[in-house]
Amino acid sequence: MEKVSLLFYTLVVINFLLVAKQVDFVHGSPEVGMYELYTEAMYVTFTNWGASIVSLKIPAGHGGWGNIVLGYDDVKDYMNDPTSFGGVAGRVTNRIGGAKFTLNGTDYKLKANAGENMINGGAKGYANVIWNVAKYKNRGDHPYIHFTYDSYDGEEGFPGGVQVSVKYTLSTEGENDEEFQLRVAMRAKAINKPTPVNLALHTYWNLNGEDSGDILSEKIVIFAYNYTPVDTKLIPTGEIVPVEGTPYDFLNVEHHTIGSRIHKLANGYDINYALDGAPNEMKLVAIVRDDNSGRLMQLHSNQPGVQFSTVKDVKRNGEIIYKAHSGLCLQTQGFPDSVNHPNFPSQIIAPGKDYKHYMIFRFSLLT
């Protein structure tokens, strides 16, 4: 580990200097900037715009280091991106059909931002606001950063005020420090009214490196026997049906590649899976394996669903910087449009009943 650690800390210093140059506090108070966490095996950059992950660098199985998160180089690009790219989506992630719902006999009309529907909490969802950095420890034992945001009553049309927090923590596990972990803890507290809350981390991954091309050769297992079908606008129909016999079946322990059946789908993957396991208990959600880099990622969460999607073209100043299928997202969540489907797990929280969403990303190297 000594040679690896020396190389890593050299890279940390170089990247710190590069990041320091681009921290441009340009957007009101609190200021918008970049923040770094690092251990001997991980180096992660965040911005408090959307509590977003900007990059995550870990070793590769064949040697060397690399960033496995798709992201922008400049914080201003996050501020000009309406797609929740890399950020924390909310107050309600994913889609709400018709941008409306009824709760306790009251009809709520939300601010639509996807045609007549709402996606990822609206144009000013949580990925598109400034978060406060409440606590920050960038190195040492279990470095972490703790973001908070106070969502006001009526924001994007949602009822009630909500206090939201997201904490990212790094750790190294195993007898020989062979596993690198990113832990994410999301919490929300309703202040004065019942309200829907469904937060998600909208990060796109490419285990071979964020600039290495597409992820179609990566192998994936998703631990779900069922999924929630959608209509042409990607709004759930309310059904929960088996994955067996469909391109959405990734249960095979031999690992399907992501590209093995993607041609059967018009626009790639973008679907919610109903995960196996007990509600609110931590469970293994998915495993992603990249033989080119020798990296393996396991995702655990306590949520009932996961949205598996492949990235569409990502543009900056009109130019494509990431082509379609150059990254994958595994977004643990409550079911989309659950506010309009009583058979879906409820995402309503009332004052005194907190929302808790946990994720553990476990990275290791293939031997």
Beta strands, then each sheet from edge to edge (+ up, - down):
strand 1: 34-38
strand 2: 43-47
strand 3: 52-59
strand 4: 65-67
strand 5: 88-89
strand 6: 95-96
strand 7: 100-103
strand 8: 106-109
strand 9: 118-119
strand 10: 132-137
strand 11: 144-151
strand 12: 162-173
strand 13: 179-190
strand 14: 195-196
strand 15: 200-201
strand 16: 219-222
strand 17: 226-228
strand 18: 241-242
strand 19: 256-257
strand 20: 270-274
strand 21: 283-290
strand 22: 295-301
strand 23: 305-310
strand 24: 314-316
strand 25: 319-322
strand 26: 328-333
strand 27: 348-349
strand 28: 355-365
sheet 1: 1+ 2- 3+ 4-
sheet 2: 5+ 15-
sheet 3: 6+ 9-
sheet 4: 7+ 8-
sheet 5: 10+ 11- 12+ 13- 28+ 22- 21+ 16- 19+
sheet 6: 14+ 27-
sheet 7: 18+ 17- 20+ 23- 26+
sheet 8: 24+ 25-
end
